[in-house]
């Protein structure tokens, strides 16, 4: 019976490559199904054997913990350099696009709430 190790939907290519290399380095006998173009199937990494699944999940858990720490550090460095963070950053970088998005949000919220608000 196949054991699903990880969903590949929305996984960056570099992360998927690192996981493939990690599984190969630890001799995990895995196979992969790609996600569909239209988002119907999720794709993922799989193994057949239950013991292999336990071992692979432990390896994957350690990798994901390390990747989380690395990505948090990279984000914090990026944020401290003033390259990101919130609506004010977006407004300074792309003011027209940000205003258009804010206006669209207000219009959509207005139309959504209109039936519940009695005017006059």
N, CA, C and O atoms as a GROMACS GRO file, in nm:
protein
  480
    1UNK      N    1   0.084  -0.118   0.000
    1UNK     CA    2   0.000   0.000   0.000
    1UNK      C    3   0.089   0.125   0.000
    1UNK      O    4   0.180   0.135   0.083
    2UNK      N    5   0.065   0.218  -0.090
    2UNK     CA    6   0.148   0.339  -0.096
    2UNK      C    7   0.124   0.431   0.023
    2UNK      O    8   0.013   0.441   0.076
    3UNK      N    9   0.231   0.499   0.064
    3UNK     CA   10   0.225   0.595   0.173
    3UNK      C   11   0.264   0.732   0.119
    3UNK      O   12   0.371   0.749   0.060
    4UNK      N   13   0.176   0.829   0.139
    4UNK     CA   14   0.200   0.965   0.091
    4UNK      C   15   0.290   1.038   0.191
    4UNK      O   16   0.257   1.046   0.309
    5UNK      N   17   0.402   1.090   0.142
    5UNK     CA   18   0.496   1.160   0.230
    5UNK      C   19   0.476   1.310   0.230
    5UNK      O   20   0.484   1.374   0.335
    6UNK      N   21   0.450   1.365   0.112
    6UNK     CA   22   0.443   1.511   0.102
    6UNK      C   23   0.365   1.553  -0.020
    6UNK      O   24   0.380   1.495  -0.128
    7UNK      N   25   0.281   1.652  -0.004
    7UNK     CA   26   0.205   1.713  -0.112
    7UNK      C   27   0.299   1.807  -0.189
    7UNK      O   28   0.375   1.882  -0.126
    8UNK      N   29   0.295   1.806  -0.320
    8UNK     CA   30   0.381   1.893  -0.399
    8UNK      C   31   0.311   2.019  -0.450
    8UNK      O   32   0.372   2.099  -0.521
    9UNK      N   33   0.187   2.037  -0.415
    9UNK     CA   34   0.117   2.158  -0.459
    9UNK      C   35   0.176   2.279  -0.388
    9UNK      O   36   0.188   2.279  -0.265
   10UNK      N   37   0.213   2.380  -0.462
   10UNK     CA   38   0.269   2.506  -0.413
   10UNK      C   39   0.408   2.489  -0.349
   10UNK      O   40   0.450   2.575  -0.272
   11UNK      N   41   0.477   2.381  -0.380
   11UNK     CA   42   0.613   2.362  -0.329
   11UNK      C   43   0.710   2.422  -0.430
   11UNK      O   44   0.704   2.389  -0.548
   12UNK      N   45   0.799   2.512  -0.386
   12UNK     CA   46   0.896   2.571  -0.477
   12UNK      C   47   0.988   2.464  -0.538
   12UNK      O   48   1.016   2.362  -0.475
   13UNK      N   49   1.034   2.489  -0.660
   13UNK     CA   50   1.119   2.393  -0.728
   13UNK      C   51   1.247   2.361  -0.650
   13UNK      O   52   1.291   2.246  -0.648
   14UNK      N   53   1.306   2.463  -0.587
   14UNK     CA   54   1.430   2.439  -0.514
   14UNK      C   55   1.407   2.346  -0.394
   14UNK      O   56   1.493   2.265  -0.361
   15UNK      N   57   1.292   2.359  -0.330
   15UNK     CA   58   1.262   2.271  -0.216
   15UNK      C   59   1.239   2.127  -0.263
   15UNK      O   60   1.288   2.033  -0.201
   16UNK      N   61   1.167   2.110  -0.372
   16UNK     CA   62   1.144   1.976  -0.426
   16UNK      C   63   1.275   1.911  -0.466
   16UNK      O   64   1.296   1.792  -0.442
   17UNK      N   65   1.365   1.987  -0.528
   17UNK     CA   66   1.496   1.934  -0.566
   17UNK      C   67   1.578   1.893  -0.444
   17UNK      O   68   1.643   1.788  -0.444
   18UNK      N   69   1.574   1.975  -0.340
   18UNK     CA   70   1.648   1.942  -0.217
   18UNK      C   71   1.594   1.815  -0.154
   18UNK      O   72   1.671   1.734  -0.103
   19UNK      N   73   1.462   1.796  -0.156
   19UNK     CA   74   1.402   1.676  -0.098
   19UNK      C   75   1.438   1.553  -0.180
   19UNK      O   76   1.468   1.448  -0.124
   20UNK      N   77   1.436   1.565  -0.313
   20UNK     CA   78   1.479   1.453  -0.397
   20UNK      C   79   1.622   1.412  -0.365
   20UNK      O   80   1.652   1.294  -0.349
   21UNK      N   81   1.710   1.513  -0.357
   21UNK     CA   82   1.851   1.486  -0.327
   21UNK      C   83   1.866   1.424  -0.188
   21UNK      O   84   1.948   1.335  -0.168
   22UNK      N   85   1.789   1.472  -0.093
   22UNK     CA   86   1.793   1.420   0.043
   22UNK      C   87   1.750   1.273   0.046
   22UNK      O   88   1.815   1.190   0.110
   23UNK      N   89   1.640   1.242  -0.021
   23UNK     CA   90   1.594   1.103  -0.026
   23UNK      C   91   1.696   1.013  -0.095
   23UNK      O   92   1.721   0.901  -0.050
   24UNK      N   93   1.755   1.061  -0.202
   24UNK     CA   94   1.856   0.981  -0.272
   24UNK      C   95   1.980   0.962  -0.185
   24UNK      O   96   2.040   0.854  -0.186
   25UNK      N   97   2.020   1.064  -0.111
   25UNK     CA   98   2.137   1.053  -0.024
   25UNK      C   99   2.113   0.953   0.090
   25UNK      O  100   2.208   0.890   0.138
   26UNK      N  101   1.988   0.938   0.132
   26UNK     CA  102   1.955   0.846   0.240
   26UNK      C  103   1.898   0.713   0.188
   26UNK      O  104   1.845   0.633   0.265
   27UNK      N  105   1.911   0.691   0.059
   27UNK     CA  106   1.863   0.568  -0.006
   27UNK      C  107   1.717   0.537   0.024
   27UNK      O  108   1.679   0.422   0.048
   28UNK      N  109   1.635   0.641   0.021
   28UNK     CA  110   1.491   0.622   0.036
   28UNK      C  111   1.437   0.586  -0.102
   28UNK      O  112   1.455   0.660  -0.198
   29UNK      N  113   1.370   0.472  -0.109
   29UNK     CA  114   1.311   0.428  -0.237
   29UNK      C  115   1.174   0.493  -0.252
   29UNK      O  116   1.072   0.439  -0.208
   30UNK      N  117   1.173   0.609  -0.316
   30UNK     CA  118   1.050   0.687  -0.330
   30UNK      C  119   1.013   0.696  -0.477
   30UNK      O  120   1.093   0.666  -0.566
   31UNK      N  121   0.891   0.738  -0.500
   31UNK     CA  122   0.850   0.776  -0.634
   31UNK      C  123   0.769   0.903  -0.622
   31UNK      O  124   0.725   0.942  -0.514
   32UNK      N  125   0.750   0.967  -0.736
   32UNK     CA  126   0.690   1.100  -0.736
   32UNK      C  127   0.578   1.107  -0.838
   32UNK      O  128   0.589   1.054  -0.948
   33UNK      N  129   0.471   1.173  -0.800
   33UNK     CA  130   0.364   1.203  -0.895
   33UNK      C  131   0.355   1.355  -0.904
   33UNK      O  132   0.346   1.422  -0.801
   34UNK      N  133   0.356   1.410  -1.025
   34UNK     CA  134   0.351   1.556  -1.039
   34UNK      C  135   0.210   1.610  -1.015
   34UNK      O  136   0.112   1.540  -1.041
   35UNK      N  137   0.200   1.733  -0.966
   35UNK     CA  138   0.067   1.794  -0.954
   35UNK      C  139   0.011   1.823  -1.094
   35UNK      O  140   0.087   1.849  -1.187
   36UNK      N  141  -0.120   1.820  -1.106
   36UNK     CA  142  -0.179   1.848  -1.236
   36UNK      C  143  -0.178   1.998  -1.264
   36UNK      O  144  -0.167   2.079  -1.172
   37UNK      N  145  -0.189   2.033  -1.390
   37UNK     CA  146  -0.189   2.174  -1.429
   37UNK      C  147  -0.310   2.249  -1.376
   37UNK      O  148  -0.302   2.368  -1.346
   38UNK      N  149  -0.421   2.179  -1.364
   38UNK     CA  150  -0.545   2.244  -1.325
   38UNK      C  151  -0.577   2.229  -1.177
   38UNK      O  152  -0.686   2.266  -1.133
   39UNK      N  153  -0.485   2.177  -1.100
   39UNK     CA  154  -0.503   2.166  -0.956
   39UNK      C  155  -0.597   2.056  -0.911
   39UNK      O  156  -0.646   2.059  -0.798
   40UNK      N  157  -0.625   1.959  -0.998
   40UNK     CA  158  -0.715   1.851  -0.961
   40UNK      C  159  -0.644   1.750  -0.872
   40UNK      O  160  -0.695   1.711  -0.767
   41UNK      N  161  -0.525   1.707  -0.914
   41UNK     CA  162  -0.448   1.614  -0.832
   41UNK      C  163  -0.332   1.688  -0.768
   41UNK      O  164  -0.274   1.780  -0.827
   42UNK      N  165  -0.298   1.648  -0.646
   42UNK     CA  166  -0.199   1.723  -0.570
   42UNK      C  167  -0.056   1.683  -0.602
   42UNK      O  168   0.034   1.765  -0.583
   43UNK      N  169  -0.032   1.564  -0.650
   43UNK     CA  170   0.104   1.519  -0.671
   43UNK      C  171   0.175   1.501  -0.538
   43UNK      O  172   0.123   1.541  -0.434
   44UNK      N  173   0.292   1.442  -0.541
   44UNK     CA  174   0.364   1.428  -0.416
   44UNK      C  175   0.472   1.323  -0.422
   44UNK      O  176   0.497   1.262  -0.525
   45UNK      N  177   0.536   1.304  -0.307
   45UNK     CA  178   0.636   1.200  -0.289
   45UNK      C  179   0.569   1.084  -0.216
   45UNK      O  180   0.491   1.105  -0.123
   46UNK      N  181   0.600   0.963  -0.261
   46UNK     CA  182   0.536   0.843  -0.209
   46UNK      C  183   0.641   0.734  -0.188
   46UNK      O  184   0.746   0.734  -0.250
   47UNK      N  185   0.609   0.640  -0.098
   47UNK     CA  186   0.686   0.516  -0.083
   47UNK      C  187   0.586   0.401  -0.069
   47UNK      O  188   0.469   0.423  -0.036
   48UNK      N  189   0.633   0.280  -0.094
   48UNK     CA  190   0.545   0.163  -0.084
   48UNK      C  191   0.548   0.099   0.054
   48UNK      O  192   0.444   0.057   0.105
   49UNK      N  193   0.663   0.091   0.113
   49UNK     CA  194   0.684   0.016   0.236
   49UNK      C  195   0.653   0.100   0.360
   49UNK      O  196   0.685   0.219   0.364
   50UNK      N  197   0.591   0.041   0.459
   50UNK     CA  198   0.555   0.112   0.582
   50UNK      C  199   0.679   0.155   0.660
   50UNK      O  200   0.685   0.268   0.708
   51UNK      N  201   0.777   0.068   0.672
   51UNK     CA  202   0.900   0.102   0.743
   51UNK      C  203   0.976   0.213   0.670
   51UNK      O  204   1.031   0.303   0.733
   52UNK      N  205   0.977   0.204   0.539
   52UNK     CA  206   1.042   0.308   0.458
   52UNK      C  207   0.969   0.443   0.476
   52UNK      O  208   1.033   0.548   0.479
   53UNK      N  209   0.839   0.437   0.489
   53UNK     CA  210   0.760   0.560   0.509
   53UNK      C  211   0.795   0.624   0.643
   53UNK      O  212   0.808   0.746   0.652
   54UNK      N  213   0.810   0.543   0.747
   54UNK     CA  214   0.846   0.596   0.880
   54UNK      C  215   0.982   0.665   0.873
   54UNK      O  216   0.999   0.776   0.924
   55UNK      N  217   1.077   0.599   0.811
   55UNK     CA  218   1.213   0.654   0.800
   55UNK      C  219   1.213   0.782   0.716
   55UNK      O  220   1.276   0.881   0.753
   56UNK      N  221   1.142   0.779   0.604
   56UNK     CA  222   1.136   0.895   0.516
   56UNK      C  223   1.068   1.013   0.584
   56UNK      O  224   1.111   1.127   0.568
   57UNK      N  225   0.963   0.987   0.660
   57UNK     CA  226   0.893   1.095   0.731
   57UNK      C  227   0.984   1.159   0.835
   57UNK      O  228   0.979   1.281   0.855
   58UNK      N  229   1.065   1.079   0.902
   58UNK     CA  230   1.159   1.135   1.001
   58UNK      C  231   1.262   1.224   0.932
   58UNK      O  232   1.294   1.332   0.981
   59UNK      N  233   1.314   1.177   0.820
   59UNK     CA  234   1.412   1.256   0.743
   59UNK      C  235   1.347   1.385   0.693
   59UNK      O  236   1.406   1.493   0.702
   60UNK      N  237   1.227   1.373   0.642
   60UNK     CA  238   1.154   1.488   0.590
   60UNK      C  239   1.121   1.589   0.701
   60UNK      O  240   1.130   1.710   0.680
   61UNK      N  241   1.084   1.539   0.816
   61UNK     CA  242   1.054   1.627   0.929
   61UNK      C  243   1.177   1.709   0.968
   61UNK      O  244   1.167   1.830   0.990
   62UNK      N  245   1.292   1.645   0.978
   62UNK     CA  246   1.416   1.716   1.012
   62UNK      C  247   1.452   1.819   0.905
   62UNK      O  248   1.492   1.931   0.937
   63UNK      N  249   1.437   1.781   0.778
   63UNK     CA  250   1.465   1.873   0.668
   63UNK      C  251   1.374   1.996   0.676
   63UNK      O  252   1.420   2.109   0.663
   64UNK      N  253   1.244   1.973   0.697
   64UNK     CA  254   1.150   2.084   0.700
   64UNK      C  255   1.174   2.176   0.818
   64UNK      O  256   1.156   2.298   0.807
   65UNK      N  257   1.217   2.120   0.930
   65UNK     CA  258   1.251   2.205   1.045
   65UNK      C  259   1.369   2.296   1.010
   65UNK      O  260   1.366   2.416   1.037
   66UNK      N  261   1.473   2.237   0.949
   66UNK     CA  262   1.590   2.316   0.911
   66UNK      C  263   1.555   2.419   0.804
   66UNK      O  264   1.602   2.532   0.811
   67UNK      N  265   1.475   2.382   0.708
   67UNK     CA  266   1.436   2.476   0.602
   67UNK      C  267   1.355   2.591   0.660
   67UNK      O  268   1.372   2.706   0.619
   68UNK      N  269   1.267   2.562   0.754
   68UNK     CA  270   1.189   2.668   0.818
   68UNK      C  271   1.281   2.769   0.885
   68UNK      O  272   1.262   2.890   0.871
   69UNK      N  273   1.380   2.719   0.957
   69UNK     CA  274   1.474   2.809   1.025
   69UNK      C  275   1.552   2.892   0.923
   69UNK      O  276   1.568   3.013   0.941
   70UNK      N  277   1.599   2.830   0.817
   70UNK     CA  278   1.676   2.900   0.713
   70UNK      C  279   1.591   3.007   0.645
   70UNK      O  280   1.638   3.119   0.622
   71UNK      N  281   1.467   2.973   0.612
   71UNK     CA  282   1.379   3.067   0.544
   71UNK      C  283   1.341   3.184   0.635
   71UNK      O  284   1.328   3.297   0.589
   72UNK      N  285   1.322   3.156   0.764
   72UNK     CA  286   1.291   3.265   0.858
   72UNK      C  287   1.408   3.362   0.869
   72UNK      O  288   1.390   3.483   0.872
   73UNK      N  289   1.530   3.306   0.876
   73UNK     CA  290   1.648   3.392   0.883
   73UNK      C  291   1.663   3.475   0.756
   73UNK      O  292   1.694   3.594   0.762
   74UNK      N  293   1.640   3.414   0.641
   74UNK     CA  294   1.650   3.486   0.514
   74UNK      C  295   1.545   3.596   0.506
   74UNK      O  296   1.575   3.706   0.460
   75UNK      N  297   1.424   3.567   0.551
   75UNK     CA  298   1.318   3.668   0.550
   75UNK      C  299   1.353   3.784   0.644
   75UNK      O  300   1.334   3.900   0.609
   76UNK      N  301   1.403   3.750   0.762
   76UNK     CA  302   1.437   3.855   0.858
   76UNK      C  303   1.548   3.945   0.803
   76UNK      O  304   1.542   4.067   0.818
   77UNK      N  305   1.648   3.886   0.739
   77UNK     CA  306   1.755   3.964   0.676
   77UNK      C  307   1.696   4.053   0.567
   77UNK      O  308   1.729   4.172   0.559
   78UNK      N  309   1.612   3.996   0.484
   78UNK     CA  310   1.547   4.069   0.375
   78UNK      C  311   1.465   4.185   0.430
   78UNK      O  312   1.469   4.296   0.376
   79UNK      N  313   1.390   4.161   0.538
   79UNK     CA  314   1.306   4.264   0.597
   79UNK      C  315   1.390   4.374   0.660
   79UNK      O  316   1.357   4.492   0.648
   80UNK      N  317   1.500   4.338   0.727
   80UNK     CA  318   1.587   4.437   0.790
   80UNK      C  319   1.658   4.524   0.688
   80UNK      O  320   1.698   4.637   0.718
   81UNK      N  321   1.674   4.473   0.567
   81UNK     CA  322   1.735   4.551   0.460
   81UNK      C  323   1.634   4.646   0.397
   81UNK      O  324   1.666   4.721   0.305
   82UNK      N  325   1.511   4.642   0.446
   82UNK     CA  326   1.407   4.732   0.396
   82UNK      C  327   1.347   4.687   0.264
   82UNK      O  328   1.294   4.768   0.190
   83UNK      N  329   1.356   4.559   0.235
   83UNK     CA  330   1.306   4.509   0.107
   83UNK      C  331   1.166   4.450   0.115
   83UNK      O  332   1.117   4.395   0.016
   84UNK      N  333   1.102   4.460   0.226
   84UNK     CA  334   0.969   4.402   0.232
   84UNK      C  335   0.896   4.441   0.356
   84UNK      O  336   0.951   4.502   0.448
   85UNK      N  337   0.772   4.407   0.358
   85UNK     CA  338   0.695   4.427   0.478
   85UNK      C  339   0.577   4.519   0.462
   85UNK      O  340   0.589   4.640   0.478
   86UNK      N  341   0.466   4.464   0.431
   86UNK     CA  342   0.340   4.535   0.442
   86UNK      C  343   0.301   4.626   0.327
   86UNK      O  344   0.366   4.635   0.223
   87UNK      N  345   0.189   4.691   0.353
   87UNK     CA  346   0.127   4.774   0.251
   87UNK      C  347   0.209   4.900   0.220
   87UNK      O  348   0.211   4.947   0.107
   88UNK      N  349   0.278   4.954   0.322
   88UNK     CA  350   0.356   5.075   0.297
   88UNK      C  351   0.473   5.047   0.204
   88UNK      O  352   0.508   5.130   0.121
   89UNK      N  353   0.534   4.931   0.218
   89UNK     CA  354   0.642   4.893   0.126
   89UNK      C  355   0.587   4.881  -0.015
   89UNK      O  356   0.646   4.932  -0.111
   90UNK      N  357   0.473   4.813  -0.028
   90UNK     CA  358   0.413   4.797  -0.160
   90UNK      C  359   0.373   4.933  -0.219
   90UNK      O  360   0.389   4.956  -0.339
   91UNK      N  361   0.321   5.021  -0.135
   91UNK     CA  362   0.281   5.154  -0.184
   91UNK      C  363   0.400   5.232  -0.234
   91UNK      O  364   0.390   5.300  -0.336
   92UNK      N  365   0.514   5.224  -0.164
   92UNK     CA  366   0.635   5.295  -0.210
   92UNK      C  367   0.690   5.235  -0.339
   92UNK      O  368   0.741   5.308  -0.424
   93UNK      N  369   0.679   5.104  -0.354
   93UNK     CA  370   0.735   5.038  -0.472
   93UNK      C  371   0.645   5.051  -0.595
   93UNK      O  372   0.692   5.082  -0.705
   94UNK      N  373   0.515   5.028  -0.575
   94UNK     CA  374   0.420   5.031  -0.687
   94UNK      C  375   0.292   5.101  -0.642
   94UNK      O  376   0.192   5.035  -0.613
   95UNK      N  377   0.294   5.234  -0.638
   95UNK     CA  378   0.179   5.307  -0.583
   95UNK      C  379   0.050   5.289  -0.662
   95UNK      O  380  -0.056   5.274  -0.602
   96UNK      N  381   0.057   5.291  -0.794
   96UNK     CA  382  -0.066   5.280  -0.875
   96UNK      C  383  -0.129   5.142  -0.856
   96UNK      O  384  -0.250   5.131  -0.837
   97UNK      N  385  -0.047   5.040  -0.863
   97UNK     CA  386  -0.097   4.902  -0.845
   97UNK      C  387  -0.156   4.883  -0.706
   97UNK      O  388  -0.260   4.820  -0.691
   98UNK      N  389  -0.090   4.937  -0.604
   98UNK     CA  390  -0.138   4.923  -0.467
   98UNK      C  391  -0.270   4.997  -0.447
   98UNK      O  392  -0.362   4.944  -0.385
   99UNK      N  393  -0.279   5.118  -0.500
   99UNK     CA  394  -0.405   5.192  -0.490
   99UNK      C  395  -0.518   5.122  -0.564
   99UNK      O  396  -0.632   5.116  -0.516
  100UNK      N  397  -0.487   5.068  -0.682
  100UNK     CA  398  -0.589   4.996  -0.759
  100UNK      C  399  -0.637   4.873  -0.682
  100UNK      O  400  -0.757   4.845  -0.680
  101UNK      N  401  -0.546   4.801  -0.620
  101UNK     CA  402  -0.583   4.683  -0.542
  101UNK      C  403  -0.669   4.722  -0.422
  101UNK      O  404  -0.770   4.657  -0.394
  102UNK      N  405  -0.629   4.827  -0.352
  102UNK     CA  406  -0.708   4.874  -0.236
  102UNK      C  407  -0.847   4.918  -0.279
  102UNK      O  408  -0.946   4.888  -0.212
  103UNK      N  409  -0.855   4.990  -0.391
  103UNK     CA  410  -0.984   5.034  -0.442
  103UNK      C  411  -1.071   4.914  -0.480
  103UNK      O  412  -1.191   4.913  -0.451
  104UNK      N  413  -1.011   4.816  -0.543
  104UNK     CA  414  -1.086   4.695  -0.580
  104UNK      C  415  -1.139   4.623  -0.456
  104UNK      O  416  -1.252   4.575  -0.455
  105UNK      N  417  -1.058   4.616  -0.351
  105UNK     CA  418  -1.102   4.552  -0.227
  105UNK      C  419  -1.220   4.628  -0.167
  105UNK      O  420  -1.317   4.567  -0.121
  106UNK      N  421  -1.213   4.759  -0.168
  106UNK     CA  422  -1.322   4.841  -0.112
  106UNK      C  423  -1.450   4.824  -0.194
  106UNK      O  424  -1.558   4.811  -0.137
  107UNK      N  425  -1.437   4.823  -0.326
  107UNK     CA  426  -1.555   4.807  -0.412
  107UNK      C  427  -1.618   4.670  -0.392
  107UNK      O  428  -1.740   4.658  -0.378
  108UNK      N  429  -1.536   4.566  -0.389
  108UNK     CA  430  -1.589   4.430  -0.370
  108UNK      C  431  -1.655   4.418  -0.233
  108UNK      O  432  -1.763   4.360  -0.222
  109UNK      N  433  -1.591   4.471  -0.129
  109UNK     CA  434  -1.650   4.468   0.005
  109UNK      C  435  -1.781   4.546   0.007
  109UNK      O  436  -1.878   4.503   0.070
  110UNK      N  437  -1.784   4.659  -0.063
  110UNK     CA  438  -1.907   4.740  -0.068
  110UNK      C  439  -2.021   4.665  -0.134
  110UNK      O  440  -2.132   4.662  -0.082
  111UNK      N  441  -1.993   4.604  -0.250
  111UNK     CA  442  -2.097   4.527  -0.318
  111UNK      C  443  -2.141   4.406  -0.236
  111UNK      O  444  -2.258   4.369  -0.237
  112UNK      N  445  -2.049   4.346  -0.165
  112UNK     CA  446  -2.082   4.229  -0.084
  112UNK      C  447  -2.172   4.267   0.035
  112UNK      O  448  -2.260   4.191   0.073
  113UNK      N  449  -2.148   4.384   0.091
  113UNK     CA  450  -2.223   4.427   0.208
  113UNK      C  451  -2.348   4.506   0.175
  113UNK      O  452  -2.433   4.526   0.262
  114UNK      N  453  -2.361   4.551   0.051
  114UNK     CA  454  -2.474   4.634   0.009
  114UNK      C  455  -2.610   4.574   0.045
  114UNK      O  456  -2.696   4.647   0.095
  115UNK      N  457  -2.634   4.444   0.022
  115UNK     CA  458  -2.766   4.390   0.056
  115UNK      C  459  -2.798   4.397   0.206
  115UNK      O  460  -2.915   4.393   0.244
  116UNK      N  461  -2.696   4.407   0.290
  116UNK     CA  462  -2.718   4.405   0.434
  116UNK      C  463  -2.728   4.546   0.495
  116UNK      O  464  -2.761   4.562   0.612
  117UNK      N  465  -2.698   4.646   0.413
  117UNK     CA  466  -2.699   4.784   0.461
  117UNK      C  467  -2.819   4.854   0.398
  117UNK      O  468  -2.836   4.854   0.276
  118UNK      N  469  -2.900   4.915   0.483
  118UNK     CA  470  -3.014   4.989   0.431
  118UNK      C  471  -2.976   5.135   0.423
  118UNK      O  472  -2.948   5.200   0.524
  119UNK      N  473  -2.975   5.186   0.302
  119UNK     CA  474  -2.941   5.326   0.282
  119UNK      C  475  -3.072   5.404   0.266
  119UNK      O  476  -3.157   5.370   0.184
  120UNK      N  477  -3.086   5.510   0.348
  120UNK     CA  478  -3.201   5.598   0.336
  120UNK      C  479  -3.317   5.542   0.399
  120UNK      O  480  -3.423   5.604   0.398
   0.00000   0.00000   0.00000
